[in-house]
Amino acid sequence: MASITPLIAGNWKMNGTSLALGEVRNLAAKLAESAPRCTVVICPPATLLERLSEIAAPAGIVTGGQDCHSAASGAHTGDVSAQMLVDAGAQYVIVGHSERRTNHGETDETVRAKSVAALSAGLIPIICVGETESERDAGKAEAVVLTQLQGSIPAEWPGHGIVIAYEPVWAIGTGRTPTSADIAQMHDTIRRDLESRFGERGAATAILYGGSMKPSNAAEILRISNVNGGLVGGASLLANDFHAIISAV
Ligand code: PEP
């Protein structure tokens, strides 16, 4: 079986000004006391990315963007390209987060184009998929996720790889999580799909769980089979909480 380095990624969303950099200094100090058993990624707002990367790098924390445009440059007011994220110190980028899919009408095709742009720039895309509550209630969760995976993952990717994040939309920011059995079932389904389409590369791809992961439930979620880490929103904003989740690996 492929050995996958666990990954805990924090998604700060549209939160944080210069003051929030203090939390990264606090986290760095905690990680200096005991080395993490996982890759630690923070995805701050683009305005903080360069400064945060400078603080994070010496502590072994890597950074990522929260989105990128599919084009390398051009007339796209307000957007950020994958190359710009690299220039600001990023190694990862979240693509297809449900808030982007809902608030900005992003389709699987858009997400795939963004993933291709990220990979071309040398970034690892964290490709998000997940069903809504009504889709789960209708018994369509697996079909929805498989369709998103089919449409959002590029046909090929270079050695630096991709990451998948399974984030049930109804669990994001709500304090609700699926049962361990439901998480296991979905992660197994995703693994089977990745393996059947991409062979060894699919077997070696990290699958993160995201949606109301916090210090009190992280250990239980992180021990579920085929859960290779977490994508953490609210609980990544405070060093204490994020460190507790990192320590649960
Ligand atoms: C997210 O936004 O990716 C997320 C998982 O948020 P939260 O942890 O706050 O539910």
Residues whose N, C-alpha, C, O or C-beta is under 5 A from the ligand:
A	BS01	PEP	N11 A171 I172 G173 T174 G210 G211 S212 M213 L231 V232 G233 G234 A235
